[in-house]
Amino acid sequence: MQTAGEFNPKRETKYRHIPQDEPLWVLCDFGNKDVKAMIHANFGEEIWFPNYLCYLGSDEYAAQQTSYRNRPAEYEQSALFSRNGQGVIVGDLAINLSNAEQRKGAFKYGEYIRDMFSATMLHLYPEGHKKVNLVVTHPAKLPDTEMEALRSSFEGRFDLETVDGRKVTYIVKNVVMIEEPIAAFQTYALTINGTSHTKRELKLTPGMAFAICDVGGYISHLALGRINSKGGVEIAAVNLEPIEFGIHHVVRSFETIARNKIPQLSKQTSLPIERVTEALKTDTYRIRRDPLNVEEIVNEAFKPLLTSLRSVYENPPFREGVGLDGVILTAGGNALAAEYLTDKLFGSGFAFPAEDDAEQMRFCAIRGASKGLIPFLAQLQYRKEAKRA
């Protein structure tokens, strides 16, 4: 599974052995495009992988096992295993299979997401564990029925057989749900040990209000957050209908427009992703060694996303930032979009990326959930006790 660097992935995840009688805390973000996950407090060892899955017949699974034995390196970015007698392949190698699935929204729940979780655990903690506590980030204001369907998808026992014949078991003891905007904001507000981040540009005090701009791969959201009297983050409002544009659409749009407008690129079936991302950040595309100004193409590629975000941001409750104290830019899409959206929409000095390192932006929800895990659990316990009283 791929770790932080998309173009230079690290092949192994280092982890600390946790005895079977101690809880293993795992944080996961099951997105519409990919899965992000980490072991609690294991910063720098976050993983991600495309959430393509393919169910295999017995002959297909046997063929994949043979292929694995002959070429194991090809499987480093995928997970091949059997659960309840059903062969499953998840990740890069599933993408090109004819019956591959990539489900979105509520269609992910149930067996599909249980297999995504199984693949995640085989890479995060391959030896198995009997006391897994799972923290799952989810979209803001998710309906109660979907919350329960998502939560119940992870409960119970996972008995797996790995591609090399090992029997591995994971037992999920607890599932904790946290809204993605809250989790993502916490990675901005807190240091790694969970204390307040006093060196941030936006000083946070009770009563402050801010927008959280989440740009994902395929969809984006704007949420309104407030700092409550205890210093915690609450989501006051969110555009419940997601913006149907993400950074994936920006990248693909740039490729299409560039091939149509730049003669030297007209015969290219695809463009190197490194050069596209460089162009989106710098307004310059390198052809051989010659830099070419592509500002107009960049503006065209960003236009649908920018227009959609602006239509939400200009209206209540955001009102173009009037009454807000700032904008926090979150999710992996903002690794590319942050500077552009700051310049064209939010304004310099008013919008701030959630992570200092752009490479970590895709992980900001799980990193923030890990940083704020202890106070968040204490808050949940306080709410339970208040209900009983």
VEXFIMAR-253272 format. One record per residue (C-alpha): residue in one letter; x, y, z. Coordinates in pm, whole numbers, plus 50000, padded with zeros to 5 digits. Layout:
residues N
+------+-------+-------+-------+
: resn :     X :     Y :     Z :
+------+-------+-------+-------+
:    a :     X :     Y :     Z :
...
+------+-------+-------+-------+
This chain:
residues 389
+------+-------+-------+-------+
: resn :     X :     Y :     Z :
+------+-------+-------+-------+
:    m : 50000 : 50000 : 50000 :
:    q : 50123 : 50348 : 49926 :
:    t : 50239 : 50576 : 50201 :
:    a : 50276 : 50951 : 50200 :
:    g : 50465 : 51010 : 49875 :
:    e : 50238 : 50943 : 49578 :
:    f : 50520 : 50936 : 49324 :
:    n : 50783 : 50767 : 49541 :
:    p : 50585 : 50533 : 49768 :
:    k : 50741 : 50364 : 50066 :
:    r : 50686 : 49988 : 50049 :
:    e : 50667 : 49896 : 50417 :
:    t : 50485 : 50043 : 50715 :
:    k : 50677 : 50037 : 51041 :
:    y : 50468 : 49971 : 51349 :
:    r : 50515 : 49901 : 51717 :
:    h : 50407 : 49558 : 51842 :
:    i : 50105 : 49590 : 52069 :
:    p : 50026 : 49290 : 52294 :
:    q : 49698 : 49111 : 52226 :
:    d : 49558 : 49208 : 52567 :
:    e : 49610 : 49581 : 52497 :
:    p : 49388 : 49786 : 52264 :
:    l : 49511 : 49858 : 51912 :
:    w : 49373 : 50195 : 51801 :
:    v : 49337 : 50234 : 51425 :
:    l : 49213 : 50542 : 51238 :
:    c : 49056 : 50513 : 50892 :
:    d : 48911 : 50744 : 50628 :
:    f : 48717 : 50538 : 50371 :
:    g : 48677 : 50793 : 50092 :
:    n : 48503 : 50770 : 49755 :
:    k : 48837 : 50744 : 49574 :
:    d : 49077 : 50588 : 49821 :
:    v : 49137 : 50468 : 50176 :
:    k : 49363 : 50645 : 50424 :
:    a : 49465 : 50477 : 50750 :
:    m : 49714 : 50484 : 51036 :
:    i : 49782 : 50330 : 51375 :
:    h : 49718 : 50585 : 51649 :
:    a : 50016 : 50818 : 51705 :
:    n : 50223 : 50640 : 51437 :
:    f : 50280 : 50966 : 51248 :
:    g : 50478 : 50941 : 50926 :
:    e : 50359 : 50584 : 50864 :
:    e : 50014 : 50665 : 50724 :
:    i : 49902 : 50454 : 50427 :
:    w : 49665 : 50509 : 50137 :
:    f : 49543 : 50302 : 49845 :
:    p : 49279 : 50326 : 49570 :
:    n : 48957 : 50164 : 49687 :
:    y : 48915 : 49928 : 49393 :
:    l : 48803 : 49579 : 49489 :
:    c : 48747 : 49262 : 49290 :
:    y : 48591 : 48935 : 49406 :
:    l : 48761 : 48631 : 49258 :
:    g : 48633 : 48285 : 49173 :
:    s : 48833 : 47989 : 49302 :
:    d : 49024 : 47944 : 48975 :
:    e : 49097 : 48318 : 48950 :
:    y : 49219 : 48326 : 49311 :
:    a : 49445 : 48027 : 49254 :
:    a : 49591 : 48196 : 48944 :
:    q : 49657 : 48513 : 49146 :
:    q : 49828 : 48307 : 49416 :
:    t : 50057 : 48153 : 49154 :
:    s : 50130 : 48497 : 49011 :
:    y : 50210 : 48625 : 49360 :
:    r : 50458 : 48343 : 49424 :
:    n : 50634 : 48418 : 49094 :
:    r : 50624 : 48800 : 49108 :
:    p : 50561 : 48913 : 49469 :
:    a : 50692 : 49266 : 49406 :
:    e : 50393 : 49337 : 49182 :
:    y : 50159 : 49287 : 49478 :
:    e : 50321 : 49533 : 49718 :
:    q : 50059 : 49799 : 49640 :
:    s : 49765 : 49557 : 49666 :
:    a : 49611 : 49313 : 49912 :
:    l : 49522 : 48958 : 49808 :
:    f : 49341 : 48746 : 50066 :
:    s : 49044 : 48521 : 50135 :
:    r : 48760 : 48598 : 50381 :
:    n : 48485 : 48345 : 50451 :
:    g : 48615 : 48140 : 50157 :
:    q : 48584 : 48431 : 49912 :
:    g : 48897 : 48543 : 49729 :
:    v : 48946 : 48922 : 49726 :
:    i : 49197 : 49156 : 49567 :
:    v : 49209 : 49523 : 49671 :
:    g : 49420 : 49811 : 49541 :
:    d : 49623 : 49880 : 49228 :
:    l : 49600 : 49532 : 49074 :
:    a : 49221 : 49532 : 49102 :
:    i : 49183 : 49843 : 48886 :
:    n : 49230 : 49672 : 48550 :
:    l : 49022 : 49362 : 48625 :
:    s : 48694 : 49346 : 48434 :
:    n : 48470 : 49306 : 48738 :
:    a : 48647 : 49561 : 48962 :
:    e : 48426 : 49773 : 49186 :
:    q : 48476 : 50123 : 49329 :
:    r : 48170 : 50206 : 49535 :
:    k : 48076 : 50549 : 49667 :
:    g : 47858 : 50686 : 49945 :
:    a : 47618 : 50447 : 50118 :
:    f : 47693 : 50180 : 49855 :
:    k : 48027 : 50121 : 50032 :
:    y : 47868 : 49983 : 50348 :
:    g : 47840 : 49615 : 50434 :
:    e : 48067 : 49345 : 50292 :
:    y : 48247 : 49579 : 50050 :
:    i : 48377 : 49807 : 50324 :
:    r : 48450 : 49508 : 50551 :
:    d : 48687 : 49384 : 50282 :
:    m : 48839 : 49732 : 50247 :
:    f : 48900 : 49727 : 50622 :
:    s : 49051 : 49376 : 50598 :
:    a : 49294 : 49495 : 50330 :
:    t : 49381 : 49797 : 50544 :
:    m : 49462 : 49588 : 50850 :
:    l : 49675 : 49339 : 50656 :
:    h : 49905 : 49625 : 50562 :
:    l : 49888 : 49825 : 50885 :
:    y : 49919 : 49537 : 51131 :
:    p : 49971 : 49207 : 50942 :
:    e : 50002 : 48980 : 51248 :
:    g : 49634 : 49017 : 51352 :
:    h : 49490 : 49156 : 51676 :
:    k : 49205 : 49063 : 51912 :
:    k : 49132 : 49411 : 52056 :
:    v : 49100 : 49654 : 51768 :
:    n : 48945 : 49992 : 51849 :
:    l : 48853 : 50160 : 51523 :
:    v : 48807 : 50534 : 51467 :
:    v : 48625 : 50611 : 51139 :
:    t : 48600 : 50961 : 50995 :
:    h : 48280 : 51035 : 50803 :
:    p : 48112 : 51325 : 50618 :
:    a : 47950 : 51592 : 50835 :
:    k : 47580 : 51561 : 50920 :
:    l : 47559 : 51200 : 50798 :
:    p : 47200 : 51073 : 50851 :
:    d : 47156 : 50848 : 51155 :
:    t : 47058 : 50549 : 50939 :
:    e : 47381 : 50578 : 50738 :
:    m : 47584 : 50630 : 51055 :
:    e : 47451 : 50306 : 51200 :
:    a : 47499 : 50117 : 50871 :
:    l : 47860 : 50239 : 50854 :
:    r : 47932 : 50158 : 51217 :
:    s : 47782 : 49808 : 51201 :
:    s : 47990 : 49730 : 50889 :
:    f : 48301 : 49709 : 51106 :
:    e : 48174 : 49526 : 51411 :
:    g : 48282 : 49177 : 51507 :
:    r : 48537 : 48924 : 51392 :
:    f : 48741 : 48917 : 51069 :
:    d : 48896 : 48578 : 50991 :
:    l : 49132 : 48606 : 50694 :
:    e : 49366 : 48379 : 50502 :
:    t : 49653 : 48565 : 50339 :
:    v : 49787 : 48494 : 49992 :
:    d : 50076 : 48299 : 50145 :
:    g : 49842 : 48082 : 50354 :
:    r : 49864 : 48251 : 50696 :
:    k : 49552 : 48255 : 50916 :
:    v : 49496 : 48603 : 51058 :
:    t : 49216 : 48728 : 51285 :
:    y : 49109 : 49080 : 51377 :
:    i : 48836 : 49144 : 51633 :
:    v : 48688 : 49494 : 51641 :
:    k : 48581 : 49576 : 51996 :
:    n : 48474 : 49937 : 51954 :
:    v : 48390 : 50170 : 51665 :
:    v : 48415 : 50545 : 51722 :
:    m : 48275 : 50786 : 51462 :
:    i : 48404 : 51141 : 51410 :
:    e : 48300 : 51400 : 51152 :
:    e : 48570 : 51465 : 50893 :
:    p : 48565 : 51848 : 50921 :
:    i : 48622 : 51824 : 51297 :
:    a : 48900 : 51567 : 51254 :
:    a : 49067 : 51763 : 50972 :
:    f : 49052 : 52087 : 51166 :
:    q : 49221 : 51924 : 51466 :
:    t : 49534 : 51854 : 51264 :
:    y : 49564 : 52231 : 51217 :
:    a : 49474 : 52324 : 51574 :
:    l : 49675 : 52062 : 51767 :
:    t : 50035 : 51953 : 51790 :
:    i : 50120 : 51584 : 51761 :
:    n : 50086 : 51536 : 52139 :
:    g : 49735 : 51684 : 52130 :
:    t : 49812 : 52020 : 52291 :
:    s : 49707 : 52354 : 52141 :
:    h : 49922 : 52464 : 51849 :
:    t : 50030 : 52811 : 51966 :
:    k : 50242 : 52889 : 51659 :
:    r : 49955 : 52874 : 51408 :
:    e : 49866 : 53186 : 51210 :
:    l : 49501 : 53167 : 51320 :
:    k : 49484 : 53189 : 51700 :
:    l : 49184 : 52993 : 51821 :
:    t : 48966 : 53107 : 52109 :
:    p : 48611 : 53018 : 52218 :
:    g : 48343 : 53182 : 52006 :
:    m : 48550 : 53197 : 51688 :
:    a : 48388 : 53084 : 51363 :
:    f : 48563 : 52957 : 51052 :
:    a : 48497 : 52782 : 50723 :
:    i : 48647 : 52441 : 50654 :
:    c : 48704 : 52389 : 50281 :
:    d : 48747 : 52021 : 50198 :
:    v : 48861 : 51942 : 49843 :
:    g : 48866 : 51569 : 49780 :
:    g : 48934 : 51363 : 49472 :
:    y : 48581 : 51368 : 49332 :
:    i : 48370 : 51585 : 49566 :
:    s : 48421 : 51892 : 49784 :
:    h : 48246 : 52047 : 50086 :
:    l : 48230 : 52372 : 50280 :
:    a : 48152 : 52342 : 50651 :
:    l : 48102 : 52612 : 50915 :
:    g : 48285 : 52539 : 51239 :
:    r : 48285 : 52710 : 51577 :
:    i : 48507 : 52689 : 51884 :
:    n : 48286 : 52607 : 52182 :
:    s : 48331 : 52723 : 52541 :
:    k : 48547 : 52420 : 52623 :
:    g : 48779 : 52490 : 52331 :
:    g : 48639 : 52203 : 52121 :
:    v : 48529 : 52221 : 51760 :
:    e : 48163 : 52199 : 51660 :
:    i : 48019 : 52188 : 51309 :
:    a : 47743 : 52449 : 51289 :
:    a : 47651 : 52400 : 50924 :
:    v : 47762 : 52221 : 50609 :
:    n : 47645 : 52218 : 50249 :
:    l : 47461 : 51887 : 50267 :
:    e : 47466 : 51846 : 49890 :
:    p : 47831 : 51785 : 49803 :
:    i : 48000 : 51989 : 49532 :
:    e : 48044 : 51738 : 49252 :
:    f : 48393 : 51856 : 49162 :
:    g : 48726 : 51758 : 49312 :
:    i : 49093 : 51772 : 49224 :
:    h : 49056 : 51467 : 48997 :
:    h : 48832 : 51672 : 48767 :
:    v : 49080 : 51963 : 48768 :
:    v : 49369 : 51736 : 48667 :
:    r : 49171 : 51560 : 48393 :
:    s : 49036 : 51891 : 48262 :
:    f : 49387 : 52036 : 48244 :
:    e : 49507 : 51734 : 48045 :
:    t : 49221 : 51760 : 47795 :
:    i : 49251 : 52135 : 47744 :
:    a : 49630 : 52125 : 47721 :
:    r : 49623 : 51854 : 47452 :
:    n : 49370 : 52058 : 47254 :
:    k : 49549 : 52393 : 47283 :
:    i : 49919 : 52304 : 47281 :
:    p : 50029 : 52157 : 46944 :
:    q : 50327 : 51971 : 47091 :
:    l : 50091 : 51779 : 47322 :
:    s : 49813 : 51706 : 47074 :
:    k : 49925 : 51350 : 47002 :
:    q : 49979 : 51257 : 47367 :
:    t : 49722 : 51014 : 47509 :
:    s : 49809 : 51128 : 47861 :
:    l : 50042 : 51374 : 48030 :
:    p : 50294 : 51295 : 48308 :
:    i : 50111 : 51358 : 48635 :
:    e : 50420 : 51523 : 48787 :
:    r : 50420 : 51788 : 48513 :
:    v : 50045 : 51844 : 48541 :
:    t : 50067 : 51900 : 48916 :
:    e : 50365 : 52131 : 48864 :
:    a : 50162 : 52330 : 48610 :
:    l : 49863 : 52363 : 48844 :
:    k : 50093 : 52503 : 49112 :
:    t : 50315 : 52728 : 48898 :
:    d : 50115 : 52813 : 48582 :
:    t : 50408 : 52668 : 48385 :
:    y : 50425 : 52345 : 48185 :
:    r : 50765 : 52215 : 48079 :
:    i : 50794 : 52079 : 47724 :
:    r : 51134 : 51920 : 47707 :
:    r : 51324 : 52186 : 47902 :
:    d : 51130 : 52485 : 47778 :
:    p : 50879 : 52641 : 48023 :
:    l : 50544 : 52735 : 47869 :
:    n : 50300 : 52973 : 48040 :
:    v : 49969 : 52787 : 48087 :
:    e : 49789 : 53026 : 48324 :
:    e : 49485 : 53042 : 48096 :
:    i : 49458 : 52662 : 48085 :
:    v : 49497 : 52638 : 48464 :
:    n : 49212 : 52889 : 48508 :
:    e : 48990 : 52687 : 48274 :
:    a : 49069 : 52363 : 48456 :
:    f : 48988 : 52511 : 48797 :
:    k : 48679 : 52702 : 48681 :
:    p : 48405 : 52442 : 48761 :
:    l : 48544 : 52380 : 49111 :
:    l : 48603 : 52750 : 49180 :
:    t : 48258 : 52852 : 49053 :
:    s : 48084 : 52586 : 49262 :
:    l : 48273 : 52676 : 49579 :
:    r : 48211 : 53047 : 49523 :
:    s : 47835 : 52994 : 49487 :
:    v : 47830 : 52832 : 49833 :
:    y : 48081 : 53067 : 49996 :
:    e : 47901 : 53384 : 49884 :
:    n : 47574 : 53282 : 50050 :
:    p : 47466 : 53220 : 50412 :
:    p : 47605 : 53099 : 50640 :
:    f : 47947 : 53186 : 50494 :
:    r : 47868 : 53528 : 50339 :
:    e : 48209 : 53562 : 50168 :
:    g : 48381 : 53532 : 50505 :
:    v : 48194 : 53819 : 50674 :
:    g : 48166 : 53720 : 51040 :
:    l : 48428 : 53447 : 51003 :
:    d : 48776 : 53442 : 51151 :
:    g : 48939 : 53240 : 50874 :
:    v : 48924 : 52944 : 50638 :
:    i : 49099 : 52610 : 50697 :
:    l : 49186 : 52417 : 50379 :
:    t : 49170 : 52040 : 50422 :
:    a : 49192 : 51707 : 50233 :
:    g : 49429 : 51581 : 49965 :
:    g : 49287 : 51797 : 49684 :
:    n : 49403 : 52109 : 49865 :
:    a : 49763 : 51994 : 49836 :
:    l : 49722 : 52124 : 49478 :
:    a : 49429 : 52364 : 49511 :
:    a : 49514 : 52557 : 49829 :
:    e : 49720 : 52834 : 49670 :
:    y : 49478 : 52880 : 49381 :
:    l : 49167 : 52894 : 49599 :
:    t : 49338 : 53128 : 49844 :
:    d : 49431 : 53365 : 49562 :
:    k : 49105 : 53350 : 49368 :
:    l : 48842 : 53308 : 49641 :
:    f : 48936 : 53328 : 50008 :
:    g : 49217 : 53584 : 50014 :
:    s : 49576 : 53577 : 50133 :
:    g : 49614 : 53586 : 50511 :
:    f : 49261 : 53454 : 50561 :
:    a : 49295 : 53091 : 50443 :
:    f : 49541 : 52838 : 50587 :
:    p : 49628 : 52478 : 50485 :
:    a : 49557 : 52227 : 50762 :
:    e : 49903 : 52070 : 50726 :
:    d : 50239 : 52243 : 50696 :
:    d : 50358 : 51967 : 50460 :
:    a : 50149 : 51937 : 50143 :
:    e : 50235 : 51565 : 50125 :
:    q : 50036 : 51513 : 50446 :
:    m : 49719 : 51692 : 50328 :
:    r : 49548 : 51373 : 50215 :
:    f : 49591 : 51237 : 50569 :
:    c : 49470 : 51544 : 50760 :
:    a : 49145 : 51380 : 50879 :
:    i : 49309 : 51069 : 51029 :
:    r : 49608 : 51268 : 51160 :
:    g : 49373 : 51517 : 51325 :
:    a : 49159 : 51237 : 51470 :
:    s : 49473 : 51083 : 51619 :
:    k : 49597 : 51412 : 51764 :
:    g : 49261 : 51483 : 51926 :
:    l : 49167 : 51124 : 52015 :
:    i : 49199 : 51146 : 52394 :
:    p : 48998 : 51470 : 52440 :
:    f : 48743 : 51346 : 52185 :
:    l : 48691 : 51021 : 52376 :
:    a : 48660 : 51218 : 52700 :
:    q : 48396 : 51437 : 52537 :
:    l : 48201 : 51128 : 52423 :
:    q : 48213 : 50988 : 52777 :
:    y : 48090 : 51322 : 52914 :
:    r : 47793 : 51316 : 52674 :
:    k : 47704 : 50958 : 52773 :
:    e : 47713 : 51048 : 53143 :
:    a : 47506 : 51362 : 53081 :
:    k : 47238 : 51153 : 52907 :
:    r : 47221 : 50912 : 53199 :
:    a : 47189 : 51194 : 53455 :
+------+-------+-------+-------+
